[in-house]
């Protein structure tokens, strides 16, 4: 299914794209000046160490269209 929706785990190499999506959302919400994240912070926070956060990427027709960050929490 070449043109359909594909969701897959994000990889470290996608950090620049994830940051671009964050900035685009912030710009839409008129909150771009509030964004303090950078590539190194996202890399450490999402892919290195004991991070419990997970990231998935969404594609339509092989084009990146979104992402989601989630984590498991049990109390």
Secondary structure as UniProt FT lines:
FT   STRAND          5..9
FT   HELIX           12..14
FT   HELIX           15..28
FT   TURN            29..30
FT   HELIX           32..34
FT   HELIX           39..47
FT   TURN            49..50
FT   STRAND          53..60
FT   TURN            61..62
FT   STRAND          63..71
//
